[in-house]
């Protein structure tokens, strides 16, 4: 199997990496996340207008370039390497995948907004009783004439405080954990000015991303807000979650490569007993372990990305995410320990990378969740 990037993909990687290296400041992004709007809108505009990466993987009918999972992988690695907090995966990959699969006028309009940078989507899917399963949906949607009435609670809605649109999962038939009966809706959202029928509590997560908890109380929306068939939302959602998981895996690989490089460089500079601590064999062994985890994580990234359109998608993504969860923990924790007390300070980037890797470990399902799903998807070969 050939993992070599094409010339176009190399140009994309170099363009994104070059822009972030020269224009994306870690201190500025943390200040924006903690004291400002939660993100940097000017960076988002540059992603759309200068780099064109918001539309790189989206359909040409929406103004995108029609790329695929490999382009997402290239972009996400660079974003992870520079610890970007702007909502690329949540909007372009997760929201874009759902909207691309839903052939409606509403979906097409939001997709065009994503490409030009005017739309940011947030998926409201996880609920207080659903654990890590996106299929467990207790939020209900019932018909009322030409409208739908939605009631229920959603938690940890990533990017909700900066979103212009919500994508909501609601049950229109069946039991809470049934795959059938889930319907998807997309509505305009204004985090600053509360939308009638939506009570929102916004907050910053440990990795300086934005999230919110939402309560829908008799939220009335038109049928035009529905994306996809009534009760047929699960296959669309399931594939989109796996695409976003694969992108998050690529982001983690980019972050871990940066963490490993910074750790090796730090141990070359830090001296003890008159010599660099990189000369200590015990620490060399630990950095070799970090390197091996990064290489295994890279292989897992390719496994997930190259199987997104195939019959083994769910199994490949779960195997990769379980691998990444282990690698993210080991690499992040070892990096902090090898930096000593400095590893957790705000002054060094390593502490910020550690927090993001810790969040990625659980994002879109942790190691236990994906180990179980892998086992459920396993089909023994017949003799």
Secondary structure by P-SEA (a helix, b strand, c coil): ccccccaaaaaaaaaaaaaaaccccaaaaaaaacccccccaaaaaaacccccccccccccccccccccaaaaaaaaaaaaaaccccccccccaaaaaaaaacccaaaaaaaaaaaaccbbbbbcccccccccccccccbbbbbcccbbbbbbccccccccccccccbbbbbccccccccccbbbbbbbbbcccccccbbbbbbbcccccccbbbbbccccccccccccccccaaaaaaaaaaaaaaaaaaaaaaaaaaaaaaaaaaaaacccccccccccaaaaaaaaaaaaaaaaaaaaaaaaaaaccccaaaaaaaaaaaaaaaaaaaaaaaaaaaacccccccccaaaaaaaaaaaaacccccaaaaaaaaaaacccccc
